[in-house]
Amino acid sequence: MMFAPRLEIDLGKIQHNTRTLVERLAGRGISVTGVTKATLGSPEIAHAMLLAGVNDLGDSRIENIEAMRSSNVSARMSLIRSPMLSQAKRVVTSADMSFNSELEVIRRLSLEAGKLDRTHAVVLMVELGDLREGIMPVDLMAAVSEILNLPNIILKGLGTNLACRSGVSPDDANMSELSRLAALTEATFDISIEIVSGGNSANLEWVFSSEHTGRVNNLRLGESILLGCETLHRNAIDGLHTDAITLIAEVIESKVKPSRPTGELVQNAFGTCPAVADRGAITQSILAIGVQDIDLCGLQPPEGTEILSGSSDHLLVTSSFDGAAVGGEMKFQLNYSALLRAMTSPFVTKSFKSAIDVSSLRQIA
Ligand SMILES: *Cc1c(COP(=O)(O)O)cnc(C)c1O
């Protein structure tokens, strides 16, 4: 019995993508943190990443980390979004490390870790131009000075995140600034900075083209592992699978209808009034999936099929494809935004295929 809609997730391909990236980056002295946030903390995908050699796992939501812990995923896990003050206790309970940019939060983590009689590691995020999270470089030494005096907190490293909010490209200039700050921290406080986490999948182009990766020794990778592309231009990465995850939806209506609506046009369900060109009668099919489950703009339909529109629960396409009959299934490629929404929709079944490569099971046994 096949459920629809469903994501077909090929764990063998995810493992291949992960291993390829881990090996290429190891050649540059860089470890990989496998980022699971787009998978709702899927233990299957986490496991595939771990078998393929990621150093540790990172997720932006403590709920996902808790879910992986209770599914017995055994790995070092980091919360890669700055913790909420209100979740400090859960963070020190379930995450080994967190990425931080507010002293107030780190003080609270220190307090909660003390109550539980454990230590919590932190990576300090530095603002290097993208204007998302991060301490301003001029404030870094003061922050480090205070953190080094906090009980139950270990300063593990420095990190930065680019190409997210503003699309600032990682380059020799901002990456060498991160290296410089790591060296300055070490020299100022006579400590060693173990992790210098340079960024996400948007850093890959820089890593493979730069002569100067400097102190950067870690990247946090999600999209490149899952979708096989880098994220500055969304180019496929050589040797990686771009179809490890596909979406299948089922047709619930298929009829020849006019291409233009009849009657006075006002707002649709989402408050917009889409312009529709008249191209005569077309075969229109409705699939049982909607914007509650996917980002319509992030779907790539099969050859010969065109996406017309969508609503909360419907996706409308026109197709010359045989699968457009009622009960038929249609397969779509997804971008990150569509993947994220489908993965986190309770209405989309996750169907795992392809067993994990057994040779790697033996390797870690
Ligand atoms: C999401 C995220 C990542 C991973 O980004 P990808 O583009 O999926 O590789 C890395 N670091 C942080 C802080 C993130 O929020």
The ligand as a Gaussian input file, in Angstrom:
#p B3LYP/6-31G(d) Opt

LIG

0 1
 C       20.434000      25.893000       8.091000
 C       21.742000      26.207000       8.625000
 C       22.862000      25.580000       8.092000
 C       22.800000      24.619000       6.925000
 O       22.533000      25.316000       5.750000
 P       22.453000      24.565000       4.328000
 O       22.319000      25.656000       3.342000
 O       21.255000      23.688000       4.393000
 O       23.708000      23.797000       4.179000
 C       24.097000      25.884000       8.663000
 N       24.203000      26.748000       9.684000
 C       23.143000      27.375000      10.222000
 C       23.347000      28.314000      11.359000
 C       21.876000      27.130000       9.706000
 O       20.816000      27.750000      10.242000

